[in-house]
Amino acid sequence: MCLAIPGKVVEATDLGFSRIAKVQFGGITRQVSLDFVPETQPGDYVLVHVGFAISRISPEEAERTYELLRQIQEADELAPEEPL
């Protein structure tokens, strides 16, 4: 299973042959390739998988995904630990 995480583009840079962006994931900012979504601009939300933005999404979709991830984290924290 593959997982793509939503992030907000805070800066985009043209490198001539490709584009990169600084993308914020909560309090963490990472460099991401925009090769698959070159039309992306600062303020846009993107889904990122292994360092590549693979699609643009709406702010509402990003927020729904963040909420689901929060719920998963809370459920994991409440689950009893099982011995290995």
PDB file of N, CA, C and O in Angstrom:
ATOM      1  N   MET A   1       0.846  -1.170   0.000  1.00  0.00           N
ATOM      2  CA  MET A   1       0.000   0.000   0.000  1.00  0.00           C
ATOM      3  C   MET A   1       0.898   1.242   0.000  1.00  0.00           C
ATOM      4  O   MET A   1       1.907   1.293   0.703  1.00  0.00           O
ATOM      5  N   CYS A   2       0.521   2.217  -0.782  1.00  0.00           N
ATOM      6  CA  CYS A   2       1.244   3.486  -0.845  1.00  0.00           C
ATOM      7  C   CYS A   2       0.436   4.553  -0.118  1.00  0.00           C
ATOM      8  O   CYS A   2      -0.794   4.510  -0.093  1.00  0.00           O
ATOM      9  N   LEU A   3       1.129   5.490   0.460  1.00  0.00           N
ATOM     10  CA  LEU A   3       0.473   6.548   1.189  1.00  0.00           C
ATOM     11  C   LEU A   3       1.008   7.890   0.715  1.00  0.00           C
ATOM     12  O   LEU A   3       2.219   8.109   0.695  1.00  0.00           O
ATOM     13  N   ALA A   4       0.114   8.780   0.335  1.00  0.00           N
ATOM     14  CA  ALA A   4       0.482  10.149  -0.026  1.00  0.00           C
ATOM     15  C   ALA A   4      -0.067  11.067   1.062  1.00  0.00           C
ATOM     16  O   ALA A   4      -1.189  10.884   1.532  1.00  0.00           O
ATOM     17  N   ILE A   5       0.718  12.036   1.449  1.00  0.00           N
ATOM     18  CA  ILE A   5       0.372  12.948   2.529  1.00  0.00           C
ATOM     19  C   ILE A   5       0.126  14.342   1.959  1.00  0.00           C
ATOM     20  O   ILE A   5       0.897  14.807   1.120  1.00  0.00           O
ATOM     21  N   PRO A   6      -0.939  15.018   2.403  1.00  0.00           N
ATOM     22  CA  PRO A   6      -1.168  16.378   1.911  1.00  0.00           C
ATOM     23  C   PRO A   6      -0.223  17.378   2.570  1.00  0.00           C
ATOM     24  O   PRO A   6       0.147  17.238   3.736  1.00  0.00           O
ATOM     25  N   GLY A   7       0.153  18.375   1.803  1.00  0.00           N
ATOM     26  CA  GLY A   7       0.990  19.446   2.321  1.00  0.00           C
ATOM     27  C   GLY A   7       0.683  20.737   1.587  1.00  0.00           C
ATOM     28  O   GLY A   7       0.136  20.726   0.484  1.00  0.00           O
ATOM     29  N   LYS A   8       1.039  21.845   2.210  1.00  0.00           N
ATOM     30  CA  LYS A   8       0.800  23.158   1.621  1.00  0.00           C
ATOM     31  C   LYS A   8       2.100  23.706   1.047  1.00  0.00           C
ATOM     32  O   LYS A   8       3.122  23.750   1.733  1.00  0.00           O
ATOM     33  N   VAL A   9       2.054  24.122  -0.213  1.00  0.00           N
ATOM     34  CA  VAL A   9       3.220  24.685  -0.876  1.00  0.00           C
ATOM     35  C   VAL A   9       3.437  26.097  -0.340  1.00  0.00           C
ATOM     36  O   VAL A   9       2.551  26.948  -0.426  1.00  0.00           O
ATOM     37  N   VAL A  10       4.625  26.335   0.213  1.00  0.00           N
ATOM     38  CA  VAL A  10       4.930  27.658   0.754  1.00  0.00           C
ATOM     39  C   VAL A  10       5.884  28.438  -0.147  1.00  0.00           C
ATOM     40  O   VAL A  10       5.989  29.660  -0.040  1.00  0.00           O
ATOM     41  N   GLU A  11       6.582  27.723  -1.039  1.00  0.00           N
ATOM     42  CA  GLU A  11       7.515  28.381  -1.954  1.00  0.00           C
ATOM     43  C   GLU A  11       7.760  27.443  -3.129  1.00  0.00           C
ATOM     44  O   GLU A  11       7.869  26.232  -2.940  1.00  0.00           O
ATOM     45  N   ALA A  12       7.847  27.983  -4.328  1.00  0.00           N
ATOM     46  CA  ALA A  12       8.143  27.181  -5.517  1.00  0.00           C
ATOM     47  C   ALA A  12       9.275  27.845  -6.295  1.00  0.00           C
ATOM     48  O   ALA A  12       9.335  29.069  -6.409  1.00  0.00           O
ATOM     49  N   THR A  13      10.174  27.013  -6.829  1.00  0.00           N
ATOM     50  CA  THR A  13      11.343  27.514  -7.533  1.00  0.00           C
ATOM     51  C   THR A  13      11.500  26.791  -8.865  1.00  0.00           C
ATOM     52  O   THR A  13      11.414  25.565  -8.924  1.00  0.00           O
ATOM     53  N   ASP A  14      11.732  27.550  -9.934  1.00  0.00           N
ATOM     54  CA  ASP A  14      12.024  26.974 -11.237  1.00  0.00           C
ATOM     55  C   ASP A  14      13.513  26.696 -11.321  1.00  0.00           C
ATOM     56  O   ASP A  14      14.334  27.546 -10.976  1.00  0.00           O
ATOM     57  N   LEU A  15      13.859  25.494 -11.783  1.00  0.00           N
ATOM     58  CA  LEU A  15      15.258  25.131 -11.962  1.00  0.00           C
ATOM     59  C   LEU A  15      15.614  25.025 -13.440  1.00  0.00           C
ATOM     60  O   LEU A  15      16.638  24.440 -13.794  1.00  0.00           O
ATOM     61  N   GLY A  16      14.785  25.579 -14.291  1.00  0.00           N
ATOM     62  CA  GLY A  16      15.010  25.499 -15.726  1.00  0.00           C
ATOM     63  C   GLY A  16      14.352  24.283 -16.324  1.00  0.00           C
ATOM     64  O   GLY A  16      13.426  24.411 -17.125  1.00  0.00           O
ATOM     65  N   PHE A  17      14.809  23.102 -15.951  1.00  0.00           N
ATOM     66  CA  PHE A  17      14.265  21.863 -16.480  1.00  0.00           C
ATOM     67  C   PHE A  17      13.213  21.237 -15.573  1.00  0.00           C
ATOM     68  O   PHE A  17      12.496  20.331 -15.999  1.00  0.00           O
ATOM     69  N   SER A  18      13.108  21.692 -14.354  1.00  0.00           N
ATOM     70  CA  SER A  18      12.092  21.165 -13.436  1.00  0.00           C
ATOM     71  C   SER A  18      11.777  22.203 -12.365  1.00  0.00           C
ATOM     72  O   SER A  18      12.377  23.277 -12.334  1.00  0.00           O
ATOM     73  N   ARG A  19      10.836  21.876 -11.494  1.00  0.00           N
ATOM     74  CA  ARG A  19      10.450  22.779 -10.401  1.00  0.00           C
ATOM     75  C   ARG A  19      10.508  22.016  -9.089  1.00  0.00           C
ATOM     76  O   ARG A  19      10.220  20.821  -9.024  1.00  0.00           O
ATOM     77  N   ILE A  20      10.893  22.745  -8.043  1.00  0.00           N
ATOM     78  CA  ILE A  20      10.854  22.195  -6.696  1.00  0.00           C
ATOM     79  C   ILE A  20      10.062  23.147  -5.816  1.00  0.00           C
ATOM     80  O   ILE A  20       9.852  24.310  -6.162  1.00  0.00           O
ATOM     81  N   ALA A  21       9.632  22.637  -4.680  1.00  0.00           N
ATOM     82  CA  ALA A  21       8.862  23.470  -3.755  1.00  0.00           C
ATOM     83  C   ALA A  21       9.248  23.140  -2.329  1.00  0.00           C
ATOM     84  O   ALA A  21       9.725  22.046  -2.026  1.00  0.00           O
ATOM     85  N   LYS A  22       9.030  24.106  -1.469  1.00  0.00           N
ATOM     86  CA  LYS A  22       9.051  23.854  -0.033  1.00  0.00           C
ATOM     87  C   LYS A  22       7.598  23.611   0.341  1.00  0.00           C
ATOM     88  O   LYS A  22       6.730  24.449   0.096  1.00  0.00           O
ATOM     89  N   VAL A  23       7.347  22.457   0.935  1.00  0.00           N
ATOM     90  CA  VAL A  23       5.987  22.060   1.280  1.00  0.00           C
ATOM     91  C   VAL A  23       5.915  21.833   2.780  1.00  0.00           C
ATOM     92  O   VAL A  23       6.772  21.171   3.365  1.00  0.00           O
ATOM     93  N   GLN A  24       4.879  22.392   3.391  1.00  0.00           N
ATOM     94  CA  GLN A  24       4.704  22.310   4.842  1.00  0.00           C
ATOM     95  C   GLN A  24       3.727  21.198   5.182  1.00  0.00           C
ATOM     96  O   GLN A  24       2.616  21.139   4.656  1.00  0.00           O
ATOM     97  N   PHE A  25       4.166  20.318   6.072  1.00  0.00           N
ATOM     98  CA  PHE A  25       3.359  19.223   6.598  1.00  0.00           C
ATOM     99  C   PHE A  25       3.241  19.458   8.099  1.00  0.00           C
ATOM    100  O   PHE A  25       4.113  19.038   8.859  1.00  0.00           O
ATOM    101  N   GLY A  26       2.182  20.120   8.532  1.00  0.00           N
ATOM    102  CA  GLY A  26       2.090  20.487   9.940  1.00  0.00           C
ATOM    103  C   GLY A  26       3.208  21.456  10.258  1.00  0.00           C
ATOM    104  O   GLY A  26       3.279  22.530   9.660  1.00  0.00           O
ATOM    105  N   GLY A  27       4.079  21.105  11.181  1.00  0.00           N
ATOM    106  CA  GLY A  27       5.187  21.979  11.548  1.00  0.00           C
ATOM    107  C   GLY A  27       6.483  21.658  10.832  1.00  0.00           C
ATOM    108  O   GLY A  27       7.511  22.269  11.124  1.00  0.00           O
ATOM    109  N   ILE A  28       6.461  20.709   9.897  1.00  0.00           N
ATOM    110  CA  ILE A  28       7.667  20.278   9.198  1.00  0.00           C
ATOM    111  C   ILE A  28       7.621  20.758   7.754  1.00  0.00           C
ATOM    112  O   ILE A  28       6.583  20.667   7.099  1.00  0.00           O
ATOM    113  N   THR A  29       8.745  21.270   7.256  1.00  0.00           N
ATOM    114  CA  THR A  29       8.837  21.704   5.862  1.00  0.00           C
ATOM    115  C   THR A  29       9.868  20.841   5.153  1.00  0.00           C
ATOM    116  O   THR A  29      10.971  20.626   5.656  1.00  0.00           O
ATOM    117  N   ARG A  30       9.490  20.350   3.974  1.00  0.00           N
ATOM    118  CA  ARG A  30      10.367  19.500   3.177  1.00  0.00           C
ATOM    119  C   ARG A  30      10.430  20.001   1.740  1.00  0.00           C
ATOM    120  O   ARG A  30       9.513  20.665   1.257  1.00  0.00           O
ATOM    121  N   GLN A  31      11.521  19.675   1.072  1.00  0.00           N
ATOM    122  CA  GLN A  31      11.647  19.983  -0.351  1.00  0.00           C
ATOM    123  C   GLN A  31      10.983  18.865  -1.142  1.00  0.00           C
ATOM    124  O   GLN A  31      11.180  17.684  -0.857  1.00  0.00           O
ATOM    125  N   VAL A  32      10.189  19.256  -2.143  1.00  0.00           N
ATOM    126  CA  VAL A  32       9.389  18.315  -2.926  1.00  0.00           C
ATOM    127  C   VAL A  32       9.526  18.654  -4.407  1.00  0.00           C
ATOM    128  O   VAL A  32       9.583  19.826  -4.779  1.00  0.00           O
ATOM    129  N   SER A  33       9.578  17.636  -5.239  1.00  0.00           N
ATOM    130  CA  SER A  33       9.606  17.844  -6.684  1.00  0.00           C
ATOM    131  C   SER A  33       8.199  18.147  -7.188  1.00  0.00           C
ATOM    132  O   SER A  33       7.231  17.513  -6.767  1.00  0.00           O
ATOM    133  N   LEU A  34       8.092  19.115  -8.088  1.00  0.00           N
ATOM    134  CA  LEU A  34       6.809  19.458  -8.714  1.00  0.00           C
ATOM    135  C   LEU A  34       6.745  18.971 -10.164  1.00  0.00           C
ATOM    136  O   LEU A  34       5.922  19.456 -10.940  1.00  0.00           O
ATOM    137  N   ASP A  35       7.597  18.026 -10.533  1.00  0.00           N
ATOM    138  CA  ASP A  35       7.655  17.572 -11.923  1.00  0.00           C
ATOM    139  C   ASP A  35       6.316  17.039 -12.429  1.00  0.00           C
ATOM    140  O   ASP A  35       6.004  17.203 -13.609  1.00  0.00           O
ATOM    141  N   PHE A  36       5.522  16.408 -11.573  1.00  0.00           N
ATOM    142  CA  PHE A  36       4.241  15.841 -12.006  1.00  0.00           C
ATOM    143  C   PHE A  36       3.099  16.855 -11.980  1.00  0.00           C
ATOM    144  O   PHE A  36       2.056  16.628 -12.592  1.00  0.00           O
ATOM    145  N   VAL A  37       3.289  17.966 -11.280  1.00  0.00           N
ATOM    146  CA  VAL A  37       2.260  19.012 -11.191  1.00  0.00           C
ATOM    147  C   VAL A  37       2.930  20.391 -11.330  1.00  0.00           C
ATOM    148  O   VAL A  37       2.921  21.182 -10.386  1.00  0.00           O
ATOM    149  N   PRO A  38       3.510  20.677 -12.507  1.00  0.00           N
ATOM    150  CA  PRO A  38       4.304  21.900 -12.677  1.00  0.00           C
ATOM    151  C   PRO A  38       3.503  23.188 -12.548  1.00  0.00           C
ATOM    152  O   PRO A  38       4.092  24.250 -12.344  1.00  0.00           O
ATOM    153  N   GLU A  39       2.187  23.130 -12.658  1.00  0.00           N
ATOM    154  CA  GLU A  39       1.354  24.333 -12.557  1.00  0.00           C
ATOM    155  C   GLU A  39       1.117  24.772 -11.111  1.00  0.00           C
ATOM    156  O   GLU A  39       0.498  25.809 -10.875  1.00  0.00           O
ATOM    157  N   THR A  40       1.597  24.004 -10.155  1.00  0.00           N
ATOM    158  CA  THR A  40       1.393  24.285  -8.734  1.00  0.00           C
ATOM    159  C   THR A  40       2.051  25.599  -8.325  1.00  0.00           C
ATOM    160  O   THR A  40       3.164  25.911  -8.748  1.00  0.00           O
ATOM    161  N   GLN A  41       1.342  26.364  -7.491  1.00  0.00           N
ATOM    162  CA  GLN A  41       1.815  27.663  -7.016  1.00  0.00           C
ATOM    163  C   GLN A  41       1.804  27.695  -5.486  1.00  0.00           C
ATOM    164  O   GLN A  41       1.109  26.896  -4.859  1.00  0.00           O
ATOM    165  N   PRO A  42       2.570  28.613  -4.875  1.00  0.00           N
ATOM    166  CA  PRO A  42       2.495  28.767  -3.421  1.00  0.00           C
ATOM    167  C   PRO A  42       1.046  28.987  -2.977  1.00  0.00           C
ATOM    168  O   PRO A  42       0.290  29.725  -3.610  1.00  0.00           O
ATOM    169  N   GLY A  43       0.684  28.335  -1.887  1.00  0.00           N
ATOM    170  CA  GLY A  43      -0.681  28.396  -1.373  1.00  0.00           C
ATOM    171  C   GLY A  43      -1.508  27.191  -1.771  1.00  0.00           C
ATOM    172  O   GLY A  43      -2.519  26.897  -1.134  1.00  0.00           O
ATOM    173  N   ASP A  44      -1.089  26.479  -2.829  1.00  0.00           N
ATOM    174  CA  ASP A  44      -1.791  25.267  -3.244  1.00  0.00           C
ATOM    175  C   ASP A  44      -1.492  24.123  -2.281  1.00  0.00           C
ATOM    176  O   ASP A  44      -0.469  24.122  -1.597  1.00  0.00           O
ATOM    177  N   TYR A  45      -2.393  23.161  -2.241  1.00  0.00           N
ATOM    178  CA  TYR A  45      -2.176  21.926  -1.491  1.00  0.00           C
ATOM    179  C   TYR A  45      -1.891  20.815  -2.486  1.00  0.00           C
ATOM    180  O   TYR A  45      -2.507  20.738  -3.549  1.00  0.00           O
ATOM    181  N   VAL A  46      -0.941  19.954  -2.123  1.00  0.00           N
ATOM    182  CA  VAL A  46      -0.573  18.833  -2.978  1.00  0.00           C
ATOM    183  C   VAL A  46      -0.516  17.551  -2.153  1.00  0.00           C
ATOM    184  O   VAL A  46      -0.313  17.582  -0.939  1.00  0.00           O
ATOM    185  N   LEU A  47      -0.699  16.420  -2.841  1.00  0.00           N
ATOM    186  CA  LEU A  47      -0.456  15.117  -2.233  1.00  0.00           C
ATOM    187  C   LEU A  47       0.974  14.729  -2.571  1.00  0.00           C
ATOM    188  O   LEU A  47       1.376  14.781  -3.734  1.00  0.00           O
ATOM    189  N   VAL A  48       1.749  14.337  -1.556  1.00  0.00           N
ATOM    190  CA  VAL A  48       3.163  14.042  -1.747  1.00  0.00           C
ATOM    191  C   VAL A  48       3.422  12.579  -1.402  1.00  0.00           C
ATOM    192  O   VAL A  48       2.995  12.073  -0.364  1.00  0.00           O
ATOM    193  N   HIS A  49       4.137  11.922  -2.311  1.00  0.00           N
ATOM    194  CA  HIS A  49       4.555  10.532  -2.105  1.00  0.00           C
ATOM    195  C   HIS A  49       6.031  10.436  -2.455  1.00  0.00           C
ATOM    196  O   HIS A  49       6.431  10.797  -3.562  1.00  0.00           O
ATOM    197  N   VAL A  50       6.831   9.961  -1.538  1.00  0.00           N
ATOM    198  CA  VAL A  50       8.284   9.801  -1.662  1.00  0.00           C
ATOM    199  C   VAL A  50       8.981  10.995  -2.316  1.00  0.00           C
ATOM    200  O   VAL A  50       9.824  10.827  -3.197  1.00  0.00           O
ATOM    201  N   GLY A  51       8.619  12.195  -1.874  1.00  0.00           N
ATOM    202  CA  GLY A  51       9.307  13.395  -2.327  1.00  0.00           C
ATOM    203  C   GLY A  51       8.787  14.014  -3.612  1.00  0.00           C
ATOM    204  O   GLY A  51       9.356  14.987  -4.106  1.00  0.00           O
ATOM    205  N   PHE A  52       7.712  13.462  -4.158  1.00  0.00           N
ATOM    206  CA  PHE A  52       7.119  13.995  -5.379  1.00  0.00           C
ATOM    207  C   PHE A  52       5.676  14.401  -5.125  1.00  0.00           C
ATOM    208  O   PHE A  52       4.899  13.622  -4.573  1.00  0.00           O
ATOM    209  N   ALA A  53       5.313  15.611  -5.523  1.00  0.00           N
ATOM    210  CA  ALA A  53       3.903  16.016  -5.506  1.00  0.00           C
ATOM    211  C   ALA A  53       3.242  15.279  -6.665  1.00  0.00           C
ATOM    212  O   ALA A  53       3.654  15.432  -7.815  1.00  0.00           O
ATOM    213  N   ILE A  54       2.216  14.479  -6.368  1.00  0.00           N
ATOM    214  CA  ILE A  54       1.601  13.671  -7.418  1.00  0.00           C
ATOM    215  C   ILE A  54       0.265  14.226  -7.890  1.00  0.00           C
ATOM    216  O   ILE A  54      -0.222  13.836  -8.951  1.00  0.00           O
ATOM    217  N   SER A  55      -0.338  15.132  -7.118  1.00  0.00           N
ATOM    218  CA  SER A  55      -1.565  15.800  -7.565  1.00  0.00           C
ATOM    219  C   SER A  55      -1.848  16.993  -6.668  1.00  0.00           C
ATOM    220  O   SER A  55      -1.384  17.071  -5.531  1.00  0.00           O
ATOM    221  N   ARG A  56      -2.622  17.917  -7.215  1.00  0.00           N
ATOM    222  CA  ARG A  56      -3.098  19.054  -6.419  1.00  0.00           C
ATOM    223  C   ARG A  56      -4.452  18.674  -5.840  1.00  0.00           C
ATOM    224  O   ARG A  56      -5.229  17.950  -6.462  1.00  0.00           O
ATOM    225  N   ILE A  57      -4.725  19.178  -4.631  1.00  0.00           N
ATOM    226  CA  ILE A  57      -6.015  18.931  -3.996  1.00  0.00           C
ATOM    227  C   ILE A  57      -6.540  20.237  -3.412  1.00  0.00           C
ATOM    228  O   ILE A  57      -5.795  21.202  -3.249  1.00  0.00           O
ATOM    229  N   SER A  58      -7.821  20.253  -3.103  1.00  0.00           N
ATOM    230  CA  SER A  58      -8.431  21.444  -2.515  1.00  0.00           C
ATOM    231  C   SER A  58      -8.047  21.557  -1.040  1.00  0.00           C
ATOM    232  O   SER A  58      -7.696  20.558  -0.413  1.00  0.00           O
ATOM    233  N   PRO A  59      -8.111  22.756  -0.490  1.00  0.00           N
ATOM    234  CA  PRO A  59      -7.860  22.920   0.943  1.00  0.00           C
ATOM    235  C   PRO A  59      -8.828  22.086   1.783  1.00  0.00           C
ATOM    236  O   PRO A  59      -8.455  21.585   2.844  1.00  0.00           O
ATOM    237  N   GLU A  60     -10.057  21.938   1.317  1.00  0.00           N
ATOM    238  CA  GLU A  60     -11.056  21.150   2.059  1.00  0.00           C
ATOM    239  C   GLU A  60     -10.661  19.672   2.102  1.00  0.00           C
ATOM    240  O   GLU A  60     -10.789  19.022   3.140  1.00  0.00           O
ATOM    241  N   GLU A  61     -10.186  19.150   0.983  1.00  0.00           N
ATOM    242  CA  GLU A  61      -9.750  17.752   0.939  1.00  0.00           C
ATOM    243  C   GLU A  61      -8.533  17.548   1.839  1.00  0.00           C
ATOM    244  O   GLU A  61      -8.436  16.536   2.532  1.00  0.00           O
ATOM    245  N   ALA A  62      -7.614  18.495   1.831  1.00  0.00           N
ATOM    246  CA  ALA A  62      -6.442  18.407   2.706  1.00  0.00           C
ATOM    247  C   ALA A  62      -6.881  18.379   4.167  1.00  0.00           C
ATOM    248  O   ALA A  62      -6.365  17.581   4.949  1.00  0.00           O
ATOM    249  N   GLU A  63      -7.820  19.231   4.541  1.00  0.00           N
ATOM    250  CA  GLU A  63      -8.292  19.273   5.930  1.00  0.00           C
ATOM    251  C   GLU A  63      -8.996  17.973   6.322  1.00  0.00           C
ATOM    252  O   GLU A  63      -8.821  17.488   7.440  1.00  0.00           O
ATOM    253  N   ARG A  64      -9.790  17.409   5.412  1.00  0.00           N
ATOM    254  CA  ARG A  64     -10.447  16.117   5.701  1.00  0.00           C
ATOM    255  C   ARG A  64      -9.397  15.034   5.940  1.00  0.00           C
ATOM    256  O   ARG A  64      -9.549  14.205   6.837  1.00  0.00           O
ATOM    257  N   THR A  65      -8.350  15.043   5.148  1.00  0.00           N
ATOM    258  CA  THR A  65      -7.291  14.050   5.316  1.00  0.00           C
ATOM    259  C   THR A  65      -6.555  14.260   6.630  1.00  0.00           C
ATOM    260  O   THR A  65      -6.277  13.294   7.341  1.00  0.00           O
ATOM    261  N   TYR A  66      -6.232  15.511   6.965  1.00  0.00           N
ATOM    262  CA  TYR A  66      -5.581  15.805   8.251  1.00  0.00           C
ATOM    263  C   TYR A  66      -6.438  15.304   9.414  1.00  0.00           C
ATOM    264  O   TYR A  66      -5.916  14.735  10.372  1.00  0.00           O
ATOM    265  N   GLU A  67      -7.745  15.514   9.330  1.00  0.00           N
ATOM    266  CA  GLU A  67      -8.648  15.080  10.405  1.00  0.00           C
ATOM    267  C   GLU A  67      -8.640  13.553  10.530  1.00  0.00           C
ATOM    268  O   GLU A  67      -8.604  13.028  11.643  1.00  0.00           O
ATOM    269  N   LEU A  68      -8.674  12.851   9.428  1.00  0.00           N
ATOM    270  CA  LEU A  68      -8.614  11.384   9.473  1.00  0.00           C
ATOM    271  C   LEU A  68      -7.300  10.905  10.071  1.00  0.00           C
ATOM    272  O   LEU A  68      -7.290   9.957  10.857  1.00  0.00           O
ATOM    273  N   LEU A  69      -6.195  11.543   9.713  1.00  0.00           N
ATOM    274  CA  LEU A  69      -4.902  11.170  10.285  1.00  0.00           C
ATOM    275  C   LEU A  69      -4.864  11.426  11.789  1.00  0.00           C
ATOM    276  O   LEU A  69      -4.282  10.643  12.540  1.00  0.00           O
ATOM    277  N   ARG A  70      -5.489  12.534  12.233  1.00  0.00           N
ATOM    278  CA  ARG A  70      -5.569  12.811  13.679  1.00  0.00           C
ATOM    279  C   ARG A  70      -6.369  11.724  14.391  1.00  0.00           C
ATOM    280  O   ARG A  70      -5.989  11.274  15.472  1.00  0.00           O
ATOM    281  N   GLN A  71      -7.479  11.304  13.782  1.00  0.00           N
ATOM    282  CA  GLN A  71      -8.305  10.262  14.387  1.00  0.00           C
ATOM    283  C   GLN A  71      -7.557   8.937  14.482  1.00  0.00           C
ATOM    284  O   GLN A  71      -7.682   8.222  15.476  1.00  0.00           O
ATOM    285  N   ILE A  72      -6.781   8.610  13.456  1.00  0.00           N
ATOM    286  CA  ILE A  72      -5.985   7.381  13.485  1.00  0.00           C
ATOM    287  C   ILE A  72      -4.952   7.455  14.600  1.00  0.00           C
ATOM    288  O   ILE A  72      -4.747   6.487  15.331  1.00  0.00           O
ATOM    289  N   GLN A  73      -4.303   8.610  14.729  1.00  0.00           N
ATOM    290  CA  GLN A  73      -3.296   8.773  15.779  1.00  0.00           C
ATOM    291  C   GLN A  73      -3.928   8.640  17.160  1.00  0.00           C
ATOM    292  O   GLN A  73      -3.372   7.973  18.032  1.00  0.00           O
ATOM    293  N   GLU A  74      -5.087   9.269  17.366  1.00  0.00           N
ATOM    294  CA  GLU A  74      -5.760   9.177  18.662  1.00  0.00           C
ATOM    295  C   GLU A  74      -6.161   7.744  18.974  1.00  0.00           C
ATOM    296  O   GLU A  74      -5.995   7.292  20.108  1.00  0.00           O
ATOM    297  N   ALA A  75      -6.683   7.024  17.997  1.00  0.00           N
ATOM    298  CA  ALA A  75      -7.090   5.646  18.200  1.00  0.00           C
ATOM    299  C   ALA A  75      -5.870   4.776  18.542  1.00  0.00           C
ATOM    300  O   ALA A  75      -5.952   3.887  19.388  1.00  0.00           O
ATOM    301  N   ASP A  76      -4.765   5.038  17.890  1.00  0.00           N
ATOM    302  CA  ASP A  76      -3.542   4.277  18.160  1.00  0.00           C
ATOM    303  C   ASP A  76      -3.035   4.539  19.573  1.00  0.00           C
ATOM    304  O   ASP A  76      -2.560   3.626  20.248  1.00  0.00           O
ATOM    305  N   GLU A  77      -3.139   5.803  20.020  1.00  0.00           N
ATOM    306  CA  GLU A  77      -2.680   6.147  21.364  1.00  0.00           C
ATOM    307  C   GLU A  77      -3.556   5.510  22.435  1.00  0.00           C
ATOM    308  O   GLU A  77      -3.073   5.211  23.527  1.00  0.00           O
ATOM    309  N   LEU A  78      -4.834   5.299  22.140  1.00  0.00           N
ATOM    310  CA  LEU A  78      -5.763   4.714  23.107  1.00  0.00           C
ATOM    311  C   LEU A  78      -5.750   3.192  23.107  1.00  0.00           C
ATOM    312  O   LEU A  78      -6.214   2.571  24.063  1.00  0.00           O
ATOM    313  N   ALA A  79      -5.228   2.589  22.055  1.00  0.00           N
ATOM    314  CA  ALA A  79      -5.227   1.137  21.953  1.00  0.00           C
ATOM    315  C   ALA A  79      -4.251   0.539  22.957  1.00  0.00           C
ATOM    316  O   ALA A  79      -3.152   1.058  23.152  1.00  0.00           O
ATOM    317  N   PRO A  80      -4.661  -0.564  23.595  1.00  0.00           N
ATOM    318  CA  PRO A  80      -3.734  -1.220  24.533  1.00  0.00           C
ATOM    319  C   PRO A  80      -2.564  -1.823  23.773  1.00  0.00           C
ATOM    320  O   PRO A  80      -2.713  -2.317  22.655  1.00  0.00           O
ATOM    321  N   GLU A  81      -1.413  -1.773  24.394  1.00  0.00           N
ATOM    322  CA  GLU A  81      -0.226  -2.358  23.750  1.00  0.00           C
ATOM    323  C   GLU A  81      -0.283  -3.858  23.880  1.00  0.00           C
ATOM    324  O   GLU A  81      -0.571  -4.393  24.951  1.00  0.00           O
ATOM    325  N   GLU A  82      -0.005  -4.540  22.774  1.00  0.00           N
ATOM    326  CA  GLU A  82       0.019  -5.994  22.776  1.00  0.00           C
ATOM    327  C   GLU A  82       1.478  -6.455  22.794  1.00  0.00           C
ATOM    328  O   GLU A  82       2.332  -5.865  22.133  1.00  0.00           O
ATOM    329  N   PRO A  83       1.747  -7.501  23.548  1.00  0.00           N
ATOM    330  CA  PRO A  83       3.131  -8.019  23.551  1.00  0.00           C
ATOM    331  C   PRO A  83       3.473  -8.612  22.200  1.00  0.00           C
ATOM    332  O   PRO A  83       2.621  -9.182  21.518  1.00  0.00           O
ATOM    333  N   LEU A  84       4.737  -8.468  21.823  1.00  0.00           N
ATOM    334  CA  LEU A  84       5.175  -9.017  20.529  1.00  0.00           C
ATOM    335  C   LEU A  84       5.536 -10.454  20.612  1.00  0.00           C
ATOM    336  O   LEU A  84       5.921 -11.053  19.608  1.00  0.00           O
TER     337      LEU A  84
END
